[in-house]
Amino acid sequence: MTTTIRGGQLARLLGQWHSLPGRHRSPDYAALAGAVRGLLSDGRLPLGVRMPAERELAESLGISRTTVSAAYRALRESDHLTSRRGAGSWTTLPSGHRVATSGLWAAGDDLDMIDLGVAASGAPLELVPAARAAADDLPRYLGTAGYHPTGLVELREAVAELYTGRGVTTSPEQILITAGTQQALDLVVRLCVPPGSPVLVEAPTYPNALAALSSRRARINTHGIDPAFGWDGEMLLGALRQTKPRLTYVIPEFHNPTGHLMAADLRERLVATAHSAGTELVVDESFVDLALDVDEMPPPVAVFDRHSRVVSIGGMSKAYWGGLRIGWVRASAPLVQRLAAIRVGVDLASPVLEQLVAVRLLRQSSQIVAARRAQLRDRRAALIAALGEHLPEWTFAMPPGGLTLWAELDGPISSALARAAEDVGVRLAPGPRFGLDGTMERFLRLPFTLAPDDLAEAVRRIASVRHDLDRGARPEWRTPSVIA
Ligand SMILES: Cc1ncc(COP(=O)(O)O)c(C=O)c1O
C-alpha cells in the first residue's frame, strides 16, 4: 500500500531546510532536493511514499512552483524520486543503497569509522568468565524444553531483588524477562495502545521508542524537555490532563538524550496525575545504574504507584552489555501474565544461556557497575575537554549520569554536520532523530562511551567539518554505509 505525505507534513519534516549552512552558495531547488535526500537517508521520510503535488508543496513551503519542479527533477536525476505521468512521484533510493528504517544507528562494520551514533559501551571484563560459568549451569536446564515465556525463575528473582533493594518491594511474579528494554517497550505498547490512540512522550526522546509507538500507529504528543533544566512539571502534568493519553513514556533517570534526572516530587505528582488521567505510565529505567555525580538517587517511580499505573522497563544493555539482549518489565503479576501471552506471537522466550550469564553478572553487580561508572566519568571528562578546546561555542548542561551529552550547537546545522562528518569518518545521530517534526536541528547527542582518545579525535574531526560548513562547502550526498 502506498502512503501519501501531504505538503504541510513534508514542510514540517523539512524544518529549517532553507537556512542550512552553505545554503547561500546553492540555489533554492538544490537546497530543497538536498534536504529531501537527508530525510530519506535517516529514515524520517520512508521509501515508497507518494510526494505532494508540486503546487501543494510550493504553497506549504511558501516558494515558487518552479523551484519545487526543479527540486523534483534533481531528485529524479539522482534516483531519489520516480514519477509517472498522472500518477505522481514516489520516494526511492539509488540501487544498492539502504536507508534507516528505525531510529537506531547501529555500529557499522567499518572499523575506521568513529561511531558516535550509538550510546552503548563495550562489555565488562567479567563477561567472558560469566559466560563460561553459565555454560556449567546449563545442564540444569537441558532436560527441559527450554521455553520460559516469563523468564528463568532465578533471573526473575535476581531482578526482583534489584527493585526491592531500590525500595520498591517486588516479587519474581512481577518480572517478565525480555529481549532487551526495546522488546519490553514493544510488548507493553502492543498490549496497551490500540492503533490511533494518543500517547505522550518527551521531546527529545529515545528514537526507537518513537519507532515502537509509530509501528502501532499511535498518535504521538510531546512534552518538551528544557535542555538546561529538564522537565517542566506544570507543563508535563498539564499535557497529561489535556491529552489524556493511553500511555505516557518517560525516561526519568539520566534521560536519553539530555541526561537529566527527574526529581522525587515530580515523580510522585506524575504518578498521581497519570492515575487521574487514566494513562499507563511506562518508565524506562535503562540508565538507572549510571549515576555519575548524584549523592542520593530519587526513589523509583514505582514507589509512588498505588493503583498499578506504573510499568517499569529496564535491562542490562547500558551498565553491562547490549549484546546480551536482556531486559525486563516490572508490573503487576496479572499484567506480566498478559504480556507473556502476547509475547508468544513475537518470540516464545529468551535464550536460556544468556539468562544464566545475566544471573552470574548480577551477582557481581556492585563491582561491574562501579567500574563502569568510573570509566564513564573519565570518558565524559575527555569529551568535555575536547569540546572546550575545539568547539567552545557549543553549550550543554552537565549530565549527572547516563551516557550522553545534549549539545546545543551554534546554528541549525545538526543534520548537515552529521552528513559532513560521515565523510571524515565520524558517525553522528543528529538532533532531529530525537524528535518528531524535523526540529532540534540546533542539537546534537554526543555519547561518551568510546575511549578518551577516540572521543578527542572525533571532536577534532567534527570541528574541522564544522569549520568547512561555515566556509560554504556543502556536504556531498552520501548514503550512510550501515544503518539498522
Ligand atoms: C532509553 C532507552 N531505552 C531502551 C533502549 C534499548 O535498550 P536495549 O538494548 O535494552 O533494548 C535504549 C538503548 O539505547 C535506550 O536508550
The ligand as a Tripos MOL2 file, in Angstrom:
@<TRIPOS>MOLECULE
LIG
   16    16     1     0     0
SMALL
NO_CHARGES

@<TRIPOS>ATOM
      1 C1         16.0770    4.9910   26.7300 C.3       1 LIG1
      2 C2         16.3970    3.6780   26.1040 C.ar      1 LIG1
      3 N1         15.5020    2.6810   26.1580 N.ar      1 LIG1
      4 C3         15.7480    1.4890   25.6000 C.ar      1 LIG1
      5 C4         16.9390    1.2390   24.9620 C.ar      1 LIG1
      6 C5         17.1170   -0.1070   24.3180 C.3       1 LIG1
      7 O1         17.8470   -0.8900   25.1500 O.3       1 LIG1
      8 P1         18.0140   -2.4600   24.9980 P.3       1 LIG1
      9 O2         19.3520   -2.6780   24.3830 O.co2     1 LIG1
     10 O3         17.9390   -2.9300   26.4270 O.co2     1 LIG1
     11 O4         16.8960   -2.9910   24.1710 O.co2     1 LIG1
     12 C6         17.8980    2.2350   24.8760 C.ar      1 LIG1
     13 C7         19.1540    1.9900   24.1560 C.2       1 LIG1
     14 O5         19.8340    2.9090   23.7790 O.2       1 LIG1
     15 C8         17.6230    3.4810   25.4610 C.ar      1 LIG1
     16 O6         18.4960    4.4840   25.3900 O.3       1 LIG1
@<TRIPOS>BOND
     1     1     2 1
     2     2     3 ar
     3     2    15 ar
     4     3     4 ar
     5     4     5 ar
     6     5     6 1
     7     5    12 ar
     8     6     7 1
     9     7     8 1
    10     8     9 2
    11     8    10 1
    12     8    11 1
    13    12    13 1
    14    12    15 ar
    15    13    14 2
    16    15    16 1
@<TRIPOS>SUBSTRUCTURE
     1 LIG1         1 GROUP 0 **** ****
